[in-house]
């Protein structure tokens, strides 16, 4: 709740009036919120960068650093940057779970409690780059779980914003009417990409994979 004034800036009508630095600051606040929520001990920094074409985000566990495409931050709908941030911060969480399973006694590693962490540990050690094996990349638990976390997270952030506005009768800057079906169709360099997993996107072909193909492997 202490960060709600910043989180409210994720409203599309407000986001459009922010400059690049201000947008990155909002994403850093979300990153801080997620770091606390996920129980991460080390702070993670979010910043914009000129990534390779069509690359949305990169996470470096060694540096505890998330790079988000400046082109996406500046030119795509706010949901795109938020989804990328949530996807990448979840990779940090996965790395920490991998650390846990790597350090427990071998006789405990088969416990159901560590099922996800065991997958993460194996995949961190043998990460599949999408440019080498796209199908293998897409079916990694690291990627599937991070994408699910991002999809659910975007919904939750906007649900909380909507609830906050209703409870506090907050006046929204601009002519703002949020519509999931309209906002989930993103124009990207003359391409139309329908993001899967969000309510309202089910009527279209779900081709989130087009975006996922463009993510870089974690930098260690």
Helices and strands as residue ranges (DSSP letters): H 4-7, G 8-10, H 12-15, H 20-38, E 45-49, E 57-60, E 65-69, H 70-75, H 78-103, G 106-108, G 112-114, H 115-125, H 134-138, H 141-168, H 180-183, E 185-188, E 191-194, H 209-212
